[in-house]
Amino acid sequence: MSLLPRFSVIVPAYKVQAYLHECLDSVLSQSFTDLELIVVDDASPDNCGAIADEIAAHDQRVRPPVRLRENAGPGAARNKGMAYARGDYLLFLDADDTLTPGALQAIADRIKETGEPDVLVHDFAHVSWSGTLALPVRNDRALQLTEQGPAPFLLDDRPGLLNVTPVAWNKAYKREFVEDHHFRFPPGIYEDMPWTYPVLMAAESIATLSRVCVHRRRRRHGSLLAATTRAHFDVFEQYDRVFAYVDERPELAQWRPLLFRRMVDHLTSVFSQRHRLPREARAEFLRTVRAHCARYRTPGTPLRARARLRYTLLRLGSHRAYRALWAAARLVRGAGRLVRGPAGLLRAAGLRVHYRVQRLLPLRANRAVFSAYGGRGYVCSPAALENAFRTYAPGMRTSWVARPEHHHTLPVATRRVLPGSMAYWTALARSKYLVSNVDFDHRLVKRRGQVLLQTQHGTPLKHMGLDLKDRPAAARGTDFTAVLRGSDQWDYVLSGNRHSTLVWERVYPSAYATLEYGSPRNDVFLKATSADVARLREHLGIPEGAVAVLYAPTHRDYRHSQRTHLDLERVLRELGPRFVILARAHHSYDAPLTDLAHGRLLDVTAYPNVENLCLASDALITDYSSLMFDYANLDRPIVIHTEDWEAYEAARGTYFDPRSFPPGAVARSEDELIDIFATGHWRGSRSAQLRSAFRERFCPFDDGRAAERVVRRVVLGDTSTPQIVPLSARHPVPSAAAARPASPLATIPGQSQPDPDDSFRT
């Protein structure tokens, strides 16, 4: 390896925390290792800088991240990265894209084979926004990258390279060449064009590599080029820079016709993608196009036949004509709708008309509508937020969407609304705030000014969202297009930890803001008192002095019916009379976990509030349920039972193996679980150590004030950094058993106390 690296890979990073790990790993895992990796944190408000710091600490090839004080855009970030580069060749990689395996070795070999050219142009392929769920689609101009014929060469020998997508990240540049010509990226978007065209025209030696070296992610949201903004007017200044470069160098005049044609194609593309330009700016954009066409028109420039009509409209600047053509196309697309039966059609039509009329009326700024699990009772984070809305936003009036059998759980201060009723559609149309832990009705039309807050319902261990596309047993016919339509309406998504943030932003790739404020449903763990715990235990019928263990297994995607993996009667017999089990089935089964309930085996499936069950218990037994992340906030013992791990992982998939990073003891069988309780390992020092590490990772924000922070930000507009109480200063309510002077946690009567340093299998 030379003293200086062969390649400097420069990665600007801004609001890409969900993809940055994958991007950087694709560089550092290359078989070719003679490189330096330079990450430029473009004042990113998320965790991009922290992620870069973590990776730099573990790999000496990663330079300490370069940090910009203010967001300056990808061009300025790349310029800053070049100032620190020491490699023979520069490569640029966007932080949501990846290098393909073996790409750097192939680039290095081709550079050596072609005599160290100024520029090497390689191929790329588009992949889906998820990065893994679609076969790559290769660039349609890849024929220009053939390696046949002499190499290196001049642009004159292969002018078709100007037709290859003008981006910075499909090339390797000799650093001396870039520095000698003082090439820099301009500000604004479309910054690649004033870089790419001059670089190719100035290069004295060019080579090509007919190999896909970059996987370009087609992002659904977050991309500058996909945003609806006046920033798209930057395209005109960028072409001004391109033509200014040519005009200053008479020897480059031959390239004006080809560049003009590329400009026409590009401007028609920008304008025809209607989402890019605000409606009020479209006519102005057309007028500017007309001026640019007149300014840079080169006689004799050939245009493609399919572009002539659009080009004619652009030259004329006829916004009215373009709108007429667009309206005609919409009428054609609207034909052929299917009709339903007369009765259903009449009812649906009446509700649809009602909803449309309500949407014409003003929004009510003091109204909020809440729902949980598509119509269940007053539960989860929406319940905590409903109470916080009324507490911290005086004058707020709330409604709760629930089926009739759950109305008894609702507080008297909130209005009861039946799903699908006229009151339901009125609430959705007129309320400013819409809050749920799942999506509302798919027919919801989010109005301008409405705020949709998605709370989610726990930290994700099992695969979620788009990650289920290749898990048919778990997906069960999910309409992923509808999933994306739903997430596109979210304004805010709540997250309890960085793990959740990275998962949500990747599996629901929409343009919402993530609020790392904690889970409001867990606030009660820091606010409840010992008197509350005693009251709950009495209400549930837990005997005085008993050790109550909450058993809450999750849903099995590979099974259609419910089956417990524990013989709860045997477990109770083995543990002795001091133990009580609270058995709670997953809500998706809508059936009790056991039909053998008695004084020591209590079925609590129908109990509406799982947080209260957590407070009443002394320990938790679960498998792969997200409840373990919530329960960890109580700092009480947790035992993981993973008897069917292989089947569960194959059917659903998980983001990490809970056996490798558990919140407590791990039992791989019923016998192991009984042994863990019988020996006291469930509450030993090793269990406490594991739980402490688990809390550090997954409970950083759950300090009892998550709901308050959400209301202050979303409703009251307080954008100041929320203050988080550190874990060491939190004091969750103790369990009933642990709060007694003589704790009865020694499990089976007659068993010796466990050694505080004992351990168990994990």
N, C-alpha and C positions, 0 to 999 in steps of 0.2 A: 504494500500500500504506500502511495506517495505521501510526502509531508502534507501536501494540500489535497483535499478530497477531489475525486473526479467529478462528482455532481453536487451541486447545491440545489436542493429541492425547497422551493419557497411556497408556503401555504398561508394565504391571508384568511383570517377567521373572524366571522361576525355572525352571531346568532345561528350557529350551526352545532351547538353542543350535542345534539342527538346523533350527529354523523361524524364528528371530529375523531373519535376513537378509531372508527373503521378506516377513515382516510389515513391517519398517521400510521396505523398498523400495516396498511397496504404498502407503505414506503419502507418501514423498518423490517418487514418480513421478507423483503426482496432477497433473492439469492446473491445479487450483487450488493456488496456491503460498503464499498468505498464512496461514502456519501456523507453529507451533512444535511440536516433537516432544520429549516428555519421557519418557525411559526410566528406570524405577525398578528398579535391580538389587536384588532382594529377597534379598540374601546368597546368590545362586545359586552353587553349588559348581562349575559348569562355566564355559564361556567366554562367558556372556552379557554380563558386564561388559566384557570385552575387545572383543567385537563392537560393543557400543554405543560404546565409546571410538573405535574405528576409524571408524565412520560419522560420529560427531560431529566428528572431525578433518577430514572432507571436505565437510561441509555445515553452514553457519552456522545453519540452521534447527533443528538438533538441539542441544538444551541439553546441557551436560555431564551425564553420567548421575548420577542421584541414587542413593546407595548406602545401604542399611540394614545396620546392624551384625549383626543377627540376622534369620533368616527369620521374617517376621511374617504372611505370607499376602497374598492379592491385595487384600483390603479395606484393610489398613494401607498397602500399597504405593500404592494409588490415593489414599488420603488424603495421603500424603507428596507425591505428584505434584501434587495440587491446591494444596498450599501454595506451589508454585513457579510455578503457571500464571498467565499474564498475558492470555490470549486472551479475546475476547468470549464465546465458547462453549467448553464442555468436551466432549471426546469421549473415551471409553475404548475401548481395543482390547486384547484379550488377545494375548499375544506369539506364539501359534501360529495366529492368525487373520489375515485380510488384508482391506484395503479393496478394493472393486471399482473398476476404472478409471472415473474421472469421478464418483466418489461424493461427494467434497467439493464439487465444483462444483454438483452437484444439491442437496446439503444447503444450501449457501450461497444458491442461487437460491430455494429454498422458504422459507427463513427470511426473506429479504427480501420475498418475495411475501406472506407471512402476517403481516407486521408485527412481526417480532422476538419470537416467542413465548418463554415460559419454557422450554418443552420441545418438541422436535421428535422424533417417534417414526418411525423408518424401518424398512424390512424387512431381513431377512437370509436367507441360504440355507445349508443344511448341505452340506458337501462331504465327500468321503471322507477318511480319515485321511492319505492321500498328498497330498491337496490338488488333484490334477490328473487323477486317473484315473476320475472319475465325474462325470456331469452333475450340477450343483447341484440339490438338492431344496428347493423354496421352502417357507418356513414355512407350515404349514397354517392359520394364523389371519391370513393376510395381508389377508383381506377387511376386517378392522377398520381397515386403514390407507388406505382409500380417500380420495382427495383431493376427492371430491364433497361438496358442502354447504359451509356457512359455516366459515371458519377465520380466526383461531384460535377455539377453543372451550374449554369447561370439561369436566371429567370427567363431570359430570352429563349433558352432551349426548351423550356416547358412552361409556357405562359398560363396553362390551365391551372397551375397552382393558385393563381389568384381567385379561382372559383371555389377552392376548398374553404370551408367555413373559417372566417378570419378570427381565430381565437388564439390566445397566448399559450394555452396548456396542451396543444398538440405538437409541440416543437421542443427541441433542445438547442440552446444558443451558446456559442462560444463566448465566454465572459469577456475576453479581450475585444472581440468584435463589437459587443454591446457598449463597452466602455469607450472604445475609440470613436464610435459614432454618436455617443451621448444620448442613446435611446432611453426615453422615459415614458411612462404611461401618463396620459392626461387625466384630469379630474372628470367626474361625471360617469354615467353609464355608457355602454357601447364603447368603452375605453380600449377594447382590443383592436379596433379598426385602425386608428392612427399609429398603433404599434406594429401590427402585422404587415400591412401593405408597405410601409417604408422599410421594414426589416427585410422583406423578400426582395424589394427592388435594390437595396443597397448591398445585399450579400454578394460576395465574389465567389462563393462556393456553396452550393446547396446539395443536399442528399435527401433521399426519401427512404422510409421504412414501411413496407406494406404489412404492418402488424398492428393489431389493436393493443395499444399500451395504456389507454385510459378508459375507464368506464364512467361515462358522463351521466349523472343522475338527473332525470327529468323531475324536478321538484314541482309539487303542486302549489305550494305556498312558500313565501319567504324569498323567492328569487326576485332580484331587482327588475329583471326584464319582464317578469310576469305581473308586476304590481300595476295597479291603476293609478297613474300619477302623471303630472306634467313633466316629470324627469325625462320622459321619452323624447321631449324636444331636444335633449342633449345630442340626439343622433345628427342633427344638422351641424352643430359645432364640430362634431367629430369628423364629418365629411369635409367641413371647411379646412380642418387641419390636414387631412389627406391631400386635398387638391393644392393647398398652400405648399406642402412639401414637394409636390410634383412641379408646380409653377416656379419654384425657386431653383429647380434643376432642369434646364432645357433638355438635357439628354434623356429625361424621363417622359417627354411629351408623348411618346408612343403609347404609354399606358393609360392616357386619359379616356379614350373610348371604352376600354374594358372597365375602368373604374366607374365611369358614368353609368354603364349598364348595371354594374353591381349596386350602385347607389339606388337606381330606379327599382330594382328587385327588392332591395332592403326596405325602402320607404313604403312601397306597396304592401310589403309583409307587415310592417309595423301598423299601418293604418287599418289593414283588413282584419287584424286581430283586435276586435272591438274592446276587449277587456283592458287593453293597455292604456287607452286614453280616456280621461274624464269626458263625459258627454259634452260639456260646455266647451271643451278644448278642441273638439274634432274639426270644426270648421276652420279654426285658426291653424291647425296642423296642415290642413289641405292648402291653405293659402301660402304657408311657408314652403310646402312641397313645390308648389307652382313656381315660387321664386327661385328655389334651388335648381329646378329643372331648367329654368331660363338662364341661370347664372353659369351652369357647368355643362350645358348642352354641347355635345361635340358632333358636328355634322357627320352623317354616315354611320352612326352607331347602330348596329343591328339589335333588335329586341326580340325576345322569344314570343311566339304567336300567342301563347296563353297569357302573357303579361301585357299585351297591347291594349286590351279594353281597360284594364285597371290603370295602366299608365296614362291613357287618354283622359280618364276621369280625374286623375291626379293633376295632369297638366292644366285641365280646365278649372280645377279647384271647385268642382260642382258637388258640394256636400248634399244638396237636395236630391240630385240624381242618385247619388250613392245610397242615401236613405231610402229612396223609392225602391231600388233594387233589393235592398235588405228586407224591406217590409213584404215584398212579393215572395221572397224566399221563406219568410216566416209563415205566410198564409199556406204555402204548399206543405210545409212541415206539419202544420196544424190539422191537416185533413186526415180522415180515416180513424178517428177515435172510436173505441168500442163503447157500446151502451150496455147498461145493466138492466135487470128486471124493473118493471114499472114501480113497484112499491119502494124498493131500495133506491131507485133512481130519484123518486120524488123526495124521500127523506134526505138523501145525500145532497140533492140539489138545494133543498131548503136550508140545510146547515151551511152549505157552501155559500149561498147568497147571504145568509146571516153573517158569516165570517167575513165576507168581502165588505159588507156594509160596515161592520165594526172596525175594519181596518182603515176605513175612510175617516173615522172619528179620531179626535186627538188622543195621544197616549196619556195615560194617567201616571204622572211622575211619582206618585206616592202609593203605587200598587205593585205588588210582587206576587207571583204565583209559584208554588213549590210542588214538587212531586218526588217520590222515591220508588224505584223499582217498578215504574209503570203503573202505579195505582195502589201500592200497598200503604200501610199506615204511617204514622208519625215516627219515622226512624231515620237513622244514618245522618250524614252530614247535612242534608237539606233540613232536617228537623232542628239541628243545632243552629243553623243559619236563620231559619224562620224566627226562632226566639231572639237571635241577635239582631235581626232586622228591626223587630219591634222595640228592642231594648236601646239600641244605639242610634236609630234613625226615627226620632219622634214623629208621629203622624203617619208612619208607614202602615198601610192596610194590606193584609196578606190573605191569600187563598191557598188551599191545599187540595190537590187532585187525588182522590182516593175512591176505591170501590166501597159500596155501602157497608160491607162486613168489616171494614177497617175504620169507620167513622168514629167508633168509640175511643180510638186512640188519640184523636185530635184535640188540641186545646180549644177552649171556648173562644179564645181571642182570634182564631183564624176561621175564615169562611170555608165550609165544606163544598166541594165541587165534584160532580160525577164525571168520569171520563166520557167524552163524546157528546155531552149535553150542550145546549145553547150557552149555559153559563160557562162551560169549559172553553168554548170557542171565543166567548166574550173576554174571558180572562187572558187567553193567549193573544188576542188582538189588541187589548187595551192596556195591559200591564207593561210597565217599563222593564221590570226585572223578571226573568224566567230562570228558575233554579231547579236543577234535578241532578240525580246521580246516574241517570241513563238519558237517552234522547226522549224528547217529547214526540208527539204525533208526527209522522213523516210528512203530513200535509201542512205542517206549520210553515208559514211564510213570515220570516223574520223582518220586521219593519225597521226602517231607519230610526235610530234612537233607542231601539230596544237593546237590552243587555242580557245575553244568555250566559249563565254561569254553570259550568259543568263541574260538579264536585268529585266525580269518580266515586268508587266505593271500595277503597282499600289500596294498599301497596300491591303491585302486580308481582306475584311469583309465577303463576301460570301464564302462558301465552295469551295475548289479547289482541283485539283489533285486526289489523292487516296480517299479523303474524299467524292468524288462523287459516289463511288461504290455502296452505298446504297441509292442514290438519282437518280432513273432512269429518272425522268423528266429533271433533269439537265445534267445527263451524256449523254443522247441521243445516246446510242450505242457506247460510247467511248471505244476504244481498250486500256485498261489499261496496257497491256503488252507492247504495242507500246509507251505509255506514259513513262514507266520506261526505255525502251531502249533509248528514247530520253534524259531523264535526266541523264542516265548513261554516256552520252557523254559530259555533261557540265563540264568545269573546274572551272568556277566561276559563282556565282549567286549574283546579287546585292540585297541589302536589305536597306530599309529606316528606319527601327526601329527594336527593339527586337521582337515585336509581329510578324512581317513579317519573321524574321529569324527563329523563332520557328515553324511557320506554314510551311515555305518552306522545312525545313529539315525533317519534319515529313511526309508531303504529297508527297514529291519528295525525297525519301530516297536513295540518291546516293552519290558518293564519291567526290563531288565538294567542293570548298572552298567558304564560304559565306563572301562577302565583305560588311560590314555595313558602307557604304560610303554615303548613301542618294540616291535619285532618280535624275539622270542627267537631266531628263525632267523638273525638278523643278528649275534648276539653273537660268532659265530666270527670275523667280520671284524676285530674288535678284539682277539681273544685269540690268533689264529694267529700263528705266527712265520715267518721266512724259511725256516727248515728245513722247516716244514710245507709251504710252497709248493713248495720244491724236491722234496720227496718226492712230492707230488701230480703234479707235471709228469713226473717219472720214471715214475710208475705209469701215466699216460695215454699215454706214448710221445712226448712233445713233445721235439723235438730240442734239444740244448744250444745256447743262443744265439738261438733262434727267437723271433719276436714272435707270441704266440698270441692270436688273436682269437676270442672266443666269439660265435657267431651263434645267436640264440635268438628266432625269430619266434613270435608268439602264434597262437592259434586263430582261424580265420575263420568267423564264423557264417553267412556267405553262401555258403560252399562246403561240400559234403559230404565232399570228399576233400582231401588235403594237396597243396599246390603251393608250392614256394619261389619267391619273387619275385626271387631272385638266381641268376645263373649262377655258382655257386661256383668252377667250374673256370676260367672267364674271369677272375674277380676275382683268383684266385691267380696266374694267368699275368701279369696286369697289374702286380701288386704285387711280384712277384719272389720268389726262393727263400728269402728270410729269413722269410716269413710262413707261419703255420700257421693253419688255420681249424678250430675245434671246433664242429661242427654239431649242434644239439640241437633235435629236434622237440618240439612241445607234447605233453604227456602224453595229451591227449584223443584223439590220432590213433593211438596205440599202434603206431606204425610209424616206421622211421628216416627222417630228413630227406633222405638221399641214399644211393643204392646204388653210388656211385662212390668209396667211401672208399679212401684210400691214405695214404702217409706224411705228406703235408701237408694232407690233408683227412680229419679224424678224426670219425667219427660217434659222438657221446657220448649219444645219446638214451637208451640203456639204463642209463647211469650213474645210480645212484639219487639222489645228493646234488648238487643244482645249486649249493649254496653252495661245495662243493669245486671245481667247475668255474670258478666266479667267481674263487676264490683262485688257481687255476692259470693264468688268462688274464691278458693285459696290457691288453685293451680289450674292449668289448662292442659288438656290432651287434645292434640289435633294432628292432622297429617300435612296437607298442602294448602290449607285454608289461609287466606290473607288475614284472618283474625289473629294469627300469631304476631303480626306486626303491630296491631293495635294493643293487644294484651301486654306486649313488652313494655308499654308505657307505664303499666302498673308495677313493674319490677317485681313480679311474682313468678314462681317457677312455671316453666313450660316444658312439656315432654312431647317430642315428635314421634309419631308412629308411622313407619314407612314400609309396611309389609308388602304393598303392591307397587313399589316405586317404579319398577321397569315398565309395567303396564300403563301406569299413569303418564310417565314421561313419553312413552311411545304414542299415546293417544292425544295428549294435550300439549306436552312440551313445557319446559320451565326456563326461566331466565338465569337461575343458578340452582345448584344442587343443595337443598336444605340440610342434607346429611353432612356436607362439607363446611357449611357455615350456619350452624343451628343456633336457636335461641336458648338451648338447654340440652338435656339428655335426649339421645336418639335411640328408639327401640325398633328393631327390624322384625320383631315378631311379638305375639301376645305374651309369650313366656319372658322375653326380655323386658317388656313393659312392666310386668308384675315384679320382676327382679329389681328394676330401677326404683320402684316404690318401696319394696320390702327392705332394701338395703339403705334407703335414705339418699341414694344418689340424685334423686329428682330435686333435692333441695341442698345438695352439697356445695362446697366451694367451687368445684369445677363448673357446676351448673351456673353459679353466680357469675363466674368469669365469662362464660360464653354469652350469657344474657347481657352483660355489660357491653361486650363488643358488638352484639347485635343491636342494642339500643343506640350506640354511637353511630352506627351506619344508617339505621332506618328510623330513628326517632329524634332527629335533630331539632325539629320545629314544634313538636307537640308539647307545648308548655302551658296549655290551658287557655290560651288567648287567640287561637286560630280564627274562630268565628268573628271575634271583635276586629281582628286585623283585616279580614275579608270585607266586612261592612265598611270600615273606615276607608279602604281603598276603593271599592267598587261603587259604594253609594255616596259616601261623603267626599270622595276625591282626594283623600290624603295619600300622596305618593311618596312620603318620606319612608326611609328604610325602617321596616318594623323591628322592634326590639325583641330579641328572643332570650328567654331565660335559659341559661346553660343547664345541661343535664345535672351537673353536680349540685345545682341550687334548687332543683325540683324535688317536691315532696309529695308523691302520689299517696292517696289514702291507703293505709296498710290493710291487709286482709284481716278478717275477723280472728282467725287463728293466730296470726303473727302478732296481733295487737294485744293478746292476752299476756299477763305477766309470766305465766308458765305455759309456754307454747306447746300444744299437743302435736307438733309436726313430726314426732318420732315414728310415725306410721304404725306398724303392727305392734300391739302390746307385747312386751317381753323382748323385743329386738333391741340390741345395743345401739347406742348413738353412733352415726357414721363418723369416721375420721374426717376432719375438715379438709384434708388434702386428698380425699379419695377421688378416683376418676372412673370413667365409664367409656364405653365405645361411642365414638361419634363418627 
